[in-house]
Amino acid sequence: MNVLVTGGAGFLGSYIVAALASSGHEAFAYDIAPPGPDALNVAPALASRIRIGQIGDLARLFDVCASERIETIVHSAGIVGLETSLQQPLATYQTNVMGMVNVCEVARQTRMRRVVFMSSNAAYHKGPNDRLYETDPAFSPSNGNPAGHYGTSKMASEAIGLAYASFQDLDFLSLRITAIYGFGMRSPMYIKPMVENAVLGWPTRFETGGPMKRDYTHVLDCGEAVVAALGAPRWTAGEQRVLNIAAGQARTASEVAQAVRNVLPGADIEIGDRLTPLEEENVKMRAPLDIGAAKRLLNWSPKWSLEAGIAEYAESFRRSLSQS
């Protein structure tokens, strides 16, 4: 199948391209700039499979899909993160929300097989349970979404895709991922400097963050989830179209530090036991994601434990250093 991965030169996108290629798909990347060294390390085919364009350029998106005979789009392009969205609210909505509209409209008009949207746990407002279920509320009637403009843009994008599915017969799936990590990651999430500094023999110091919980999910598991989503039978009316993709276990940054020490003896890490004001807000949406629906509907389960994922990350980082 010919697949276009928007944001395909980025961290997540490059792993999706690699997973699709290794599964026999013809994968192309659509991004605003050529891939960097890390992305090429993950997916060497990106050197010839990158197609440059803005997600907001509808005409360019149509042209690329026509020239490469694209049958399915995996949409991972967008502005990421709470802090960035608070600094750039207008750009967040223009890129994330209108980007979703453009992807769905191209898919609708060209009668594509499926659109897979890489959503986020940020689309949630945590419910009363100790886990996040796909049926939990998207926002609070009093204070909206705790992930700011980023979470709101993901929530809106899912609603757009579901509307195209319900009223335009677009086969749409949304995969809600969370705290993805691995070689090439850009957002620190504490784990990046912990692993990379340990490999380099450098100390890591954080004044805050120890209690911050995340459901750390290895990026290779996300790539396999996309492959499973593309291989699933066509969804029919009434079936669940939003699925959690995660490890299914929340770990604090202090626990991550200990896991890094276990995997990389000699890692020198210190982390404070309080949260910043922004983290105190962010942690409100954090809980392990329930992945029962993905197991049932996609026959997918995470393969990487935190410790095994850290070991893989460290080895990939070492290999990249030897090649530079």
Helices and strands as residue ranges (DSSP letters): E 2-6, H 11-22, E 26-31, H 37-42, H 46-49, E 50-52, H 58-67, E 72-75, H 82-87, H 89-92, I 93-97, H 98-109, E 114-120, G 121-123, H 148-168, E 172-177, E 180-181, H 191-200, E 204-206, E 213-214, E 217-218, H 219-231, E 242-244, E 251-252, H 253-263, E 269-271, H 277-282, G 283-285, H 292-298, H 306-323
